[in-house]
Every structure is written in structure tokens, then in C-alpha cells.
Amino acid sequence: MKGDAYRGRRTRAVPARAAVALALVGLVLLAGCGRRSGQSERVTPSGLPVPRYVTLKFDPVNARAGPGDDHRLLWVYHAKGLPVQIIAETADWRRICDPDGSLSWVHKPSVDGRQAAMRLQATPLPLHAAPRDSAAVVAYLAPRAVAQLDKCQKGWCRLHAGPADGWALQDQIWGADERPQCSEPSTTAPATPPPAPGH
């Protein structure tokens, strides 16, 4: 199931396995070792721009179909520190997009303003000592691992995880692209199917 490593459906037991290896797990150390510009802004209940990245503050976090406790529970996140993107908000609720592209509403206190990034690809991500390909590789970020995001500049982002920090290509992580990462489901009614032959 998509996102099964950190989400549990209400219809079955929710496993407490945050297999995304948050923050520290998954980094292989080698021997020797603000707000981004250009983001469109609009008036929001919080006064902060949307979209923007935050992290989940707790484990667990309930994900609902709408902005309120009376809305259906879709799943439960078990991944404190997971990066998510806020794409809409009310005074008390946040519409979030997670790294697997799923949308839900979570209560405002469930998110933290600190930013993080996730490695979605199936191969380890090299972290360089400086923001260039020729710089020494100081560590690797494992697939599905999460690291603290410090800043991005000129296509590179500085990541921190435990005792290691380094630079990674911006397009190789989830949590640094300023564009909306999820699309709202279409509300357009499906087209009427053509009549069956012979009718």
C-alpha cells in the first residue's frame, strides 16, 4: 500500500513502524568524516504563504477527509518529523500533501514549522561537503530516510542528520520544490458513456 511505512488505515490495526528512518537512521558515514524566494503568497488565516513545507510534530497524527473532528478518519500517520506540504488552511486545520502524494486534513497543532526533506528514490543519496558535484562525498542518505533541511541555493540543499551534514541536489529530495506537490481530486462529473450497440 502506498505510504504503508508511515500510515495506517482505520480499517485495520495501525502498525507503529516509522520505517522511513527519520532523521538519523539510514545515513552511512564515510571515513574522515528561511524562507525561499520566488514563492507566491496569498492571504491565509495564519498569515503564512501557501504552499509551504512543515513537518509532523507528533506520532500519531490523525489524517481526516475534511477540516474538523467530525470528518472521516482516512489514516493515521506514525512518523514524527515527516515532511509535508501545506496547500490550504483554515484557522484550525491544515490541508497537507505527503511525500507519497496523498492529501488529508490535520489539526493545526499537529505540524511544526521546521523543514525536512526525504529521499524518495530507491538509491542512497550522496551528501557532498560543498554544493558542487566535484566536492567530496561525506555521507549517504538512505532511501526513504529523512533529514533536516537547512537551506537551498542554486539547485543544492544543505541537509543535517545526526552527526552528518552535507549538500544534495535539490531535485533529488522531496521537500524543497516550491511548487504544489499534490493536485486536488477533480470534482467534474464523469462523462456519460455512449449507448451500448443495438440501443
SEDRENLUM-69141 format. One record per residue (C-alpha): residue number from 1; residue in one letter; x, y, z. Coordinates in Angstrom, 2 decimals. Example, Ala and Ser with C-alpha at 12.3 -4.5 7.8 and 13.67 -1.06 7.14 Angstrom:
# SEDRENLUM-69141
sefi num->1, residu->a, east->12.30, north->-4.50, up->7.80
sefi num->2, residu->s, east->13.67, north->-1.06, up->7.14
This chain:
# SEDRENLUM-69141
sefi num->1, residu->m, east->0.00, north->0.00, up->0.00
sefi num->2, residu->k, east->1.24, north->3.47, up->-0.84
sefi num->3, residu->g, east->2.80, north->5.15, up->2.18
sefi num->4, residu->d, east->2.38, north->1.99, up->4.25
sefi num->5, residu->a, east->5.67, north->2.68, up->6.01
sefi num->6, residu->y, east->4.22, north->5.60, up->7.93
sefi num->7, residu->r, east->0.45, north->5.46, up->7.54
sefi num->8, residu->g, east->-2.18, north->3.09, up->8.86
sefi num->9, residu->r, east->-5.74, north->2.78, up->7.63
sefi num->10, residu->r, east->-8.51, north->2.99, up->10.20
sefi num->11, residu->t, east->-9.97, north->-0.30, up->8.98
sefi num->12, residu->r, east->-7.00, north->-2.31, up->10.22
sefi num->13, residu->a, east->-4.55, north->-2.26, up->13.11
sefi num->14, residu->v, east->-2.20, north->0.68, up->12.77
sefi num->15, residu->p, east->1.41, north->-0.54, up->12.93
sefi num->16, residu->a, east->3.73, north->1.67, up->14.94
sefi num->17, residu->r, east->6.55, north->1.32, up->12.44
sefi num->18, residu->a, east->8.05, north->4.54, up->11.19
sefi num->19, residu->a, east->10.18, north->2.72, up->8.67
sefi num->20, residu->v, east->11.05, north->5.94, up->6.92
sefi num->21, residu->a, east->14.17, north->6.01, up->9.08
sefi num->22, residu->l, east->13.52, north->9.52, up->10.28
sefi num->23, residu->a, east->16.39, north->11.91, up->10.64
sefi num->24, residu->l, east->19.23, north->9.69, up->11.73
sefi num->25, residu->v, east->18.69, north->6.14, up->10.54
sefi num->26, residu->g, east->19.94, north->5.35, up->7.07
sefi num->27, residu->l, east->22.96, north->7.64, up->6.96
sefi num->28, residu->v, east->26.17, north->5.82, up->6.14
sefi num->29, residu->l, east->29.11, north->7.93, up->7.20
sefi num->30, residu->l, east->32.29, north->7.71, up->5.18
sefi num->31, residu->a, east->35.77, north->7.60, up->6.61
sefi num->32, residu->g, east->37.04, north->11.05, up->7.56
sefi num->33, residu->c, east->34.31, north->12.38, up->8.02
sefi num->34, residu->g, east->14.37, north->30.74, up->5.74
sefi num->35, residu->r, east->12.04, north->31.11, up->3.57
sefi num->36, residu->r, east->12.94, north->30.51, up->-0.08
sefi num->37, residu->s, east->12.44, north->33.29, up->-2.59
sefi num->38, residu->g, east->10.08, north->33.19, up->-5.54
sefi num->39, residu->q, east->7.16, north->31.62, up->-3.71
sefi num->40, residu->s, east->3.77, north->33.12, up->-4.50
sefi num->41, residu->e, east->1.91, north->34.41, up->-1.46
sefi num->42, residu->r, east->-1.75, north->34.98, up->-0.68
sefi num->43, residu->v, east->-3.72, north->35.95, up->2.39
sefi num->44, residu->t, east->-4.19, north->32.94, up->4.69
sefi num->45, residu->p, east->-5.59, north->32.51, up->8.21
sefi num->46, residu->s, east->-2.06, north->32.05, up->9.57
sefi num->47, residu->g, east->-0.61, north->34.93, up->7.55
sefi num->48, residu->l, east->1.96, north->32.50, up->6.12
sefi num->49, residu->p, east->2.33, north->31.66, up->2.42
sefi num->50, residu->v, east->0.69, north->28.62, up->0.87
sefi num->51, residu->p, east->2.05, north->26.26, up->-0.29
sefi num->52, residu->r, east->4.76, north->25.84, up->2.35
sefi num->53, residu->y, east->6.59, north->22.92, up->3.93
sefi num->54, residu->v, east->6.29, north->21.82, up->7.56
sefi num->55, residu->t, east->6.86, north->18.58, up->9.47
sefi num->56, residu->l, east->4.57, north->16.38, up->11.52
sefi num->57, residu->k, east->5.00, north->17.23, up->15.18
sefi num->58, residu->f, east->3.65, north->14.07, up->16.81
sefi num->59, residu->d, east->3.24, north->10.32, up->16.49
sefi num->60, residu->p, east->0.41, north->9.58, up->15.91
sefi num->61, residu->v, east->-1.29, north->12.25, up->13.77
sefi num->62, residu->n, east->-4.85, north->11.69, up->12.54
sefi num->63, residu->a, east->-5.49, north->12.46, up->8.87
sefi num->64, residu->r, east->-9.09, north->13.40, up->8.08
sefi num->65, residu->a, east->-11.19, north->13.89, up->4.96
sefi num->66, residu->g, east->-12.13, north->17.45, up->5.96
sefi num->67, residu->p, east->-11.20, north->20.26, up->8.36
sefi num->68, residu->g, east->-12.85, north->19.03, up->11.54
sefi num->69, residu->d, east->-13.01, north->16.15, up->14.01
sefi num->70, residu->d, east->-16.42, north->15.22, up->12.64
sefi num->71, residu->h, east->-14.91, north->14.33, up->9.25
sefi num->72, residu->r, east->-13.99, north->10.77, up->8.35
sefi num->73, residu->l, east->-10.63, north->9.46, up->9.57
sefi num->74, residu->l, east->-8.64, north->8.46, up->6.48
sefi num->75, residu->w, east->-5.49, north->7.08, up->8.13
sefi num->76, residu->v, east->-3.06, north->7.69, up->10.96
sefi num->77, residu->y, east->0.50, north->8.92, up->10.44
sefi num->78, residu->h, east->3.19, north->7.25, up->12.55
sefi num->79, residu->a, east->6.14, north->9.39, up->11.54
sefi num->80, residu->k, east->7.10, north->12.30, up->13.75
sefi num->81, residu->g, east->9.26, north->14.65, up->11.67
sefi num->82, residu->l, east->7.79, north->13.59, up->8.30
sefi num->83, residu->p, east->7.96, north->16.46, up->5.77
sefi num->84, residu->v, east->4.59, north->17.53, up->4.37
sefi num->85, residu->q, east->3.43, north->20.45, up->2.25
sefi num->86, residu->i, east->0.54, north->22.67, up->3.34
sefi num->87, residu->i, east->-1.57, north->23.51, up->0.29
sefi num->88, residu->a, east->-4.58, north->25.07, up->2.06
sefi num->89, residu->e, east->-5.61, north->26.00, up->5.57
sefi num->90, residu->t, east->-8.35, north->27.18, up->7.88
sefi num->91, residu->a, east->-7.89, north->28.82, up->11.25
sefi num->92, residu->d, east->-7.54, north->25.44, up->12.98
sefi num->93, residu->w, east->-6.78, north->22.89, up->10.23
sefi num->94, residu->r, east->-4.14, north->22.33, up->7.58
sefi num->95, residu->r, east->-4.61, north->20.62, up->4.19
sefi num->96, residu->i, east->-1.41, north->18.64, up->3.66
sefi num->97, residu->c, east->0.27, north->16.73, up->0.86
sefi num->98, residu->d, east->2.60, north->13.94, up->1.96
sefi num->99, residu->p, east->5.66, north->12.54, up->0.10
sefi num->100, residu->d, east->3.54, north->9.80, up->-1.49
sefi num->101, residu->g, east->1.15, north->12.35, up->-2.99
sefi num->102, residu->s, east->-1.79, north->11.77, up->-0.65
sefi num->103, residu->l, east->-3.98, north->14.61, up->0.64
sefi num->104, residu->s, east->-5.66, north->14.98, up->4.01
sefi num->105, residu->w, east->-6.53, north->17.48, up->6.72
sefi num->106, residu->v, east->-4.66, north->17.54, up->10.04
sefi num->107, residu->h, east->-5.20, north->19.67, up->13.14
sefi num->108, residu->k, east->-3.07, north->22.81, up->13.28
sefi num->109, residu->p, east->-1.07, north->21.79, up->16.42
sefi num->110, residu->s, east->-0.02, north->18.57, up->14.63
sefi num->111, residu->v, east->2.52, north->20.34, up->12.42
sefi num->112, residu->d, east->5.81, north->22.07, up->13.14
sefi num->113, residu->g, east->7.35, north->24.93, up->11.17
sefi num->114, residu->r, east->10.71, north->23.19, up->10.91
sefi num->115, residu->q, east->11.55, north->21.86, up->7.46
sefi num->116, residu->a, east->12.85, north->18.45, up->6.45
sefi num->117, residu->a, east->13.47, north->16.54, up->3.25
sefi num->118, residu->m, east->13.01, north->12.92, up->2.22
sefi num->119, residu->r, east->14.89, north->10.75, up->-0.26
sefi num->120, residu->l, east->12.16, north->9.05, up->-2.33
sefi num->121, residu->q, east->14.34, north->7.29, up->-4.89
sefi num->122, residu->a, east->15.44, north->3.69, up->-4.29
sefi num->123, residu->t, east->19.18, north->4.50, up->-4.22
sefi num->124, residu->p, east->21.25, north->6.24, up->-1.50
sefi num->125, residu->l, east->21.76, north->9.98, up->-1.98
sefi num->126, residu->p, east->25.35, north->11.31, up->-1.77
sefi num->127, residu->l, east->25.84, north->14.27, up->0.56
sefi num->128, residu->h, east->28.72, north->16.49, up->-0.55
sefi num->129, residu->a, east->30.99, north->18.68, up->1.54
sefi num->130, residu->a, east->30.15, north->21.66, up->-0.69
sefi num->131, residu->p, east->27.37, north->22.48, up->-3.18
sefi num->132, residu->r, east->29.06, north->21.04, up->-6.26
sefi num->133, residu->d, east->29.41, north->17.63, up->-7.86
sefi num->134, residu->s, east->33.19, north->17.63, up->-7.53
sefi num->135, residu->a, east->33.10, north->18.10, up->-3.73
sefi num->136, residu->a, east->33.93, north->15.13, up->-1.54
sefi num->137, residu->v, east->31.07, north->12.85, up->-0.51
sefi num->138, residu->v, east->30.81, north->12.86, up->3.29
sefi num->139, residu->a, east->27.73, north->10.67, up->3.82
sefi num->140, residu->y, east->24.79, north->8.99, up->2.11
sefi num->141, residu->l, east->21.09, north->9.49, up->2.83
sefi num->142, residu->a, east->19.32, north->6.15, up->2.55
sefi num->143, residu->p, east->16.12, north->5.62, up->0.53
sefi num->144, residu->r, east->13.02, north->6.81, up->2.44
sefi num->145, residu->a, east->15.23, north->8.49, up->5.05
sefi num->146, residu->v, east->14.51, north->11.99, up->6.31
sefi num->147, residu->a, east->16.98, north->14.75, up->7.14
sefi num->148, residu->q, east->16.63, north->18.29, up->8.46
sefi num->149, residu->l, east->16.61, north->20.85, up->5.65
sefi num->150, residu->d, east->18.79, north->23.88, up->6.38
sefi num->151, residu->k, east->18.69, north->25.92, up->3.17
sefi num->152, residu->c, east->18.71, north->25.67, up->-0.62
sefi num->153, residu->q, east->20.69, north->27.71, up->-3.10
sefi num->154, residu->k, east->21.40, north->27.40, up->-6.81
sefi num->155, residu->g, east->19.95, north->23.91, up->-7.10
sefi num->156, residu->w, east->21.61, north->22.49, up->-3.97
sefi num->157, residu->c, east->20.24, north->21.98, up->-0.45
sefi num->158, residu->r, east->22.12, north->21.60, up->2.81
sefi num->159, residu->l, east->20.88, north->18.68, up->4.92
sefi num->160, residu->h, east->21.57, north->17.69, up->8.54
sefi num->161, residu->a, east->21.07, north->14.25, up->10.05
sefi num->162, residu->g, east->22.72, north->13.28, up->13.30
sefi num->163, residu->p, east->26.48, north->13.86, up->13.19
sefi num->164, residu->a, east->26.50, north->14.34, up->9.42
sefi num->165, residu->d, east->25.64, north->17.26, up->7.22
sefi num->166, residu->g, east->26.20, north->17.89, up->3.56
sefi num->167, residu->w, east->24.84, north->19.23, up->0.30
sefi num->168, residu->a, east->22.48, north->17.35, up->-2.02
sefi num->169, residu->l, east->20.98, north->18.20, up->-5.38
sefi num->170, residu->q, east->17.62, north->19.86, up->-4.84
sefi num->171, residu->d, east->15.82, north->17.75, up->-7.44
sefi num->172, residu->q, east->16.89, north->14.55, up->-5.65
sefi num->173, residu->i, east->14.89, north->15.20, up->-2.46
sefi num->174, residu->w, east->11.23, north->15.73, up->-1.58
sefi num->175, residu->g, east->10.55, north->18.86, up->0.45
sefi num->176, residu->a, east->12.41, north->21.55, up->-1.48
sefi num->177, residu->d, east->10.32, north->22.17, up->-4.62
sefi num->178, residu->e, east->8.25, north->25.31, up->-4.09
sefi num->179, residu->r, east->5.50, north->24.19, up->-6.47
sefi num->180, residu->p, east->2.40, north->22.37, up->-5.13
sefi num->181, residu->q, east->3.20, north->18.67, up->-4.90
sefi num->182, residu->c, east->-0.38, north->17.34, up->-4.88
sefi num->183, residu->s, east->-3.36, north->18.03, up->-7.09
sefi num->184, residu->e, east->-6.86, north->18.25, up->-5.69
sefi num->185, residu->p, east->-9.18, north->15.49, up->-6.93
sefi num->186, residu->s, east->-11.33, north->16.57, up->-9.84
sefi num->187, residu->t, east->-14.95, north->17.37, up->-8.98
sefi num->188, residu->t, east->-16.05, north->17.18, up->-12.60
sefi num->189, residu->a, east->-18.78, north->14.60, up->-13.16
sefi num->190, residu->p, east->-17.69, north->11.73, up->-15.40
sefi num->191, residu->a, east->-18.80, north->11.89, up->-19.00
sefi num->192, residu->t, east->-21.96, north->9.98, up->-19.89
sefi num->193, residu->p, east->-20.90, north->6.69, up->-21.53
sefi num->194, residu->p, east->-22.04, north->6.11, up->-25.12
sefi num->195, residu->p, east->-25.12, north->3.92, up->-25.59
sefi num->196, residu->a, east->-24.47, north->0.23, up->-25.99
sefi num->197, residu->p, east->-24.65, north->-1.16, up->-29.54
sefi num->198, residu->g, east->-28.15, north->-2.08, up->-30.65
sefi num->199, residu->h, east->-29.90, north->0.55, up->-28.45
